Amino acid sequence: MLRPILWEDIRSLARALLAHPAPRRAALCRVILQGASRARRQTEATGRCHPRWGDGSLDRAARSFPLADEPFPGDPDYARCLQMVLGVVAGGHKKTPRREQQPGCSSY
């Protein structure tokens, strides 16, 4: 069962991506999504949070990395991070960003 995705999940994942150089963001996004998925499976199986990735939410998984201070949504770099996250969310977590699609990552 997929967890509902909340605005805080989107913001935290975008802030984690923003804290890293643009060329690393697609790979980091994949790592965080995989970690959240691993945590969700563990939580469903055992009723306990994953020690690194948390409860299976994107927010908890993203917070296992440093988060950038949140700028205004109009900040171009932050907007690209939000676009990447929203693209993944719109795809239902099934597809993750690929390195060669940077920047923008509008299609997954």
Secondary structure, DSSP 4 states (H G I P E B T S, - for coil): -PPPPPHHHHHHHHHHHHTS-GGGHHHHHHHHHHHHHHHHHHHHHHSS-BTTTBTS-HHHHHTTS--PPP--TT-HHHHHHHHHHHHHHHTTTSS---GGGTTT----
